[in-house]
Amino acid sequence: MTTNPIPIPTNDGGLSGSFWVTHCINITSTPSSYVKNLKWYITMTSSNIGADWNLGTNGDLMIGVSSAAAADTKTWSQGFSSSSYNQASGTTGTFGYFLSSASNGHSYYRDIASALSGGAASTKTYNSLANAYMVQSGSVMDNPGTGRSNFIATQVWVASGATQGDKPDKTATFVYSEV
């Protein structure tokens, strides 16, 4: 995006955040039974997206978490309902508030005291189907029907030492069971 790029911090160890992005699936055709155990993962070419995108030493693609342990994020629901939706904010062209900010972060993730890193974790953990992040465990809808799943939020953190320019496309994948 060239209109409002994320500035690269000039101080060592500094971070700038993008505005966070909210994702979900929208079931538009009634399944024969239930859609359940909705998971998410992102495909990377190296061990982390910060390296793939040259985001600097501590730069990364972060995802909101509500569990205290990394292993729990692959088993317990991490997504939030539409009633917990928050519009991302910050200063356009300068920074977006961090998901995990105690005062300006996403209310669903920042209010969970036991969350990893204050409500955000690196997506490098969620890089394959075997290591997928649990968006919504159990049934996505109460009855077979249509509608939106729980939501998740992601955010790019750019660190000093990052390189400017367009970054290669990445594929984020939602997977689920239909039973």
C-alpha positions as a printed NumPy array, in Angstrom:
array([[  0.   ,   0.   ,   0.   ],
       [  1.599,   3.252,  -1.066],
       [ -0.975,   5.761,   0.227],
       [ -0.248,   5.316,   3.955],
       [  2.855,   3.141,   4.342],
       [  3.998,   2.019,   7.777],
       [  7.017,   4.157,   8.721],
       [ 10.253,   2.358,   9.614],
       [ 11.345,   3.378,  13.126],
       [ 14.659,   5.197,  13.226],
       [ 15.652,   4.193,  16.772],
       [ 17.179,   0.764,  17.439],
       [ 14.589,  -1.6  ,  18.847],
       [ 11.706,   0.682,  17.866],
       [  8.474,  -0.708,  16.431],
       [  5.675,   0.75 ,  14.312],
       [  2.352,  -1.012,  13.916],
       [ -0.041,  -1.142,  11.01 ],
       [ -3.713,  -0.701,  11.669],
       [ -4.959,  -4.183,  12.614],
       [ -7.071,  -6.168,  10.15 ],
       [-10.113,  -8.218,  11.168],
       [-10.815, -11.554,   9.411],
       [-13.648, -14.112,   9.471],
       [-15.424, -16.507,   7.178],
       [-18.962, -15.897,   6.008],
       [-20.969, -19.068,   5.438],
       [-23.371, -18.192,   2.622],
       [-24.697, -21.653,   1.791],
       [-26.255, -23.868,   4.443],
       [-24.01 , -26.904,   5.055],
       [-25.604, -30.354,   5.198],
       [-24.643, -30.624,   8.885],
       [-22.277, -28.447,  10.888],
       [-19.18 , -26.409,  10.208],
       [-16.883, -26.78 ,  13.197],
       [-13.332, -26.337,  14.445],
       [-12.431, -23.321,  12.316],
       [ -8.637, -22.855,  12.148],
       [ -6.243, -20.407,  10.467],
       [ -2.628, -20.561,   9.312],
       [ -0.263, -18.618,   7.045],
       [  2.246, -20.007,   4.561],
       [  5.831, -18.709,   4.831],
       [  9.023, -19.441,   2.931],
       [ 11.366, -18.958,   5.911],
       [ 10.879, -19.579,   9.613],
       [  8.928, -16.348,  10.089],
       [  7.116, -13.681,   8.14 ],
       [  9.317, -10.927,   9.583],
       [ 12.222, -12.416,   7.633],
       [ 10.085, -13.081,   4.529],
       [  9.011,  -9.429,   4.481],
       [ 12.306,  -7.912,   5.773],
       [ 10.49 ,  -6.212,   8.674],
       [ 13.612,  -5.67 ,  10.79 ],
       [ 14.947,  -7.626,  13.777],
       [ 11.736,  -7.639,  15.844],
       [  9.299,  -7.037,  12.975],
       [  6.554,  -9.597,  12.556],
       [  2.966, -10.33 ,  11.604],
       [  1.116, -10.597,  14.91 ],
       [ -2.227, -12.202,  15.711],
       [ -4.538, -11.6  ,  18.661],
       [ -4.486, -14.355,  21.295],
       [ -6.657, -14.998,  24.321],
       [ -4.819, -17.975,  25.849],
       [ -1.952, -17.967,  28.331],
       [  0.06 , -20.727,  26.622],
       [  1.058, -21.116,  22.974],
       [ -0.169, -24.732,  22.892],
       [ -3.637, -23.56 ,  24.005],
       [ -3.961, -21.264,  20.977],
       [ -4.102, -24.385,  18.8  ],
       [ -6.89 , -25.988,  20.835],
       [ -9.057, -23.295,  22.45 ],
       [-11.074, -20.65 ,  20.599],
       [ -9.096, -17.445,  20.049],
       [-11.638, -15.58 ,  17.929],
       [-14.195, -13.047,  19.125],
       [-17.866, -12.518,  18.3  ],
       [-19.134,  -9.594,  16.247],
       [-20.21 ,  -7.864,  19.477],
       [-16.499,  -7.556,  20.388],
       [-15.497,  -5.98 ,  17.063],
       [-13.186,  -2.942,  17.417],
       [-12.323,  -0.537,  14.636],
       [ -8.535,  -0.219,  14.342],
       [ -7.149,   3.232,  14.98 ],
       [ -3.953,   5.207,  15.326],
       [ -2.49 ,   8.117,  13.386],
       [ -2.881,   7.647,   9.638],
       [  0.494,   7.52 ,   7.897],
       [  2.365,   7.285,  11.205],
       [  1.256,   4.234,  13.258],
       [ -1.589,   1.992,  14.26 ],
       [ -2.183,   1.209,  17.929],
       [ -0.767,  -2.186,  18.879],
       [ -3.32 ,  -4.979,  19.369],
       [ -1.799,  -5.54 ,  22.802],
       [ -1.732,  -1.893,  23.964],
       [ -3.217,  -1.66 ,  27.475],
       [ -4.95 ,   1.636,  26.666],
       [ -5.624,   1.606,  22.894],
       [ -5.379,  -2.054,  21.872],
       [ -8.154,  -4.355,  20.755],
       [-10.511,  -4.617,  23.738],
       [-11.044,  -8.377,  23.369],
       [ -7.341,  -9.23 ,  23.405],
       [ -5.968,  -6.521,  25.703],
       [ -8.511,  -7.274,  28.446],
       [ -7.403, -10.885,  28.82 ],
       [ -4.812, -10.668,  31.578],
       [ -3.271, -14.106,  31.001],
       [ -2.794, -13.775,  27.236],
       [  0.591, -14.331,  25.586],
       [  2.508, -11.082,  25.078],
       [ -0.422,  -9.08 ,  26.39 ],
       [ -2.827, -10.313,  23.744],
       [ -0.704, -10.775,  20.605],
       [  1.617, -13.522,  19.355],
       [  3.795, -14.034,  16.297],
       [  2.128, -15.838,  13.401],
       [  5.345, -17.841,  12.844],
       [  3.869, -20.439,  15.215],
       [  0.837, -20.891,  12.915],
       [  2.607, -21.843,   9.671],
       [  0.895, -25.094,   8.663],
       [ -2.289, -27.088,   9.078],
       [ -0.569, -29.146,  11.792],
       [  0.172, -25.915,  13.703],
       [ -3.014, -23.994,  12.902],
       [ -4.444, -21.313,  15.212],
       [ -7.905, -22.214,  16.59 ],
       [-10.309, -19.466,  15.583],
       [-13.445, -21.197,  16.859],
       [-13.621, -24.66 ,  18.385],
       [-16.862, -26.622,  18.201],
       [-19.735, -25.59 ,  15.945],
       [-19.44 , -22.305,  14.101],
       [-23.241, -21.922,  14.019],
       [-25.729, -23.11 ,  16.654],
       [-27.721, -24.903,  13.967],
       [-26.745, -25.692,  10.421],
       [-27.151, -22.288,   8.892],
       [-25.431, -19.292,   7.395],
       [-23.601, -16.347,   8.892],
       [-20.217, -15.151,  10.079],
       [-17.747, -17.091,  12.18 ],
       [-15.826, -15.634,  15.081],
       [-13.333, -12.951,  14.041],
       [ -9.558, -12.715,  14.436],
       [ -7.273,  -9.698,  14.186],
       [ -3.782,  -9.495,  12.665],
       [ -1.273,  -6.647,  12.618],
       [  2.118,  -5.98 ,  11.029],
       [  4.875,  -4.752,  13.358],
       [  7.735,  -3.02 ,  11.521],
       [ 11.09 ,  -2.718,  13.33 ],
       [ 14.118,  -0.511,  12.815],
       [ 16.297,  -2.   ,  10.083],
       [ 13.304,  -2.992,   7.902],
       [ 13.498,  -2.464,   4.159],
       [ 11.03 ,  -0.302,   2.265],
       [  8.928,  -1.475,  -0.636],
       [  6.266,  -3.927,  -1.655],
       [  6.391,  -7.281,   0.098],
       [  5.675, -10.69 ,  -1.449],
       [  2.124, -12.004,  -1.189],
       [  1.381, -14.562,   1.53 ],
       [ -1.465, -17.027,   1.686],
       [ -3.527, -17.174,   4.851],
       [ -5.85 , -20.176,   4.966],
       [ -9.004, -20.912,   6.945],
       [ -9.772, -24.63 ,   7.365],
       [-12.728, -26.328,   9.037],
       [-14.55 , -29.615,   9.4  ],
       [-18.014, -30.108,   7.967],
       [-19.808, -32.925,   9.749]])
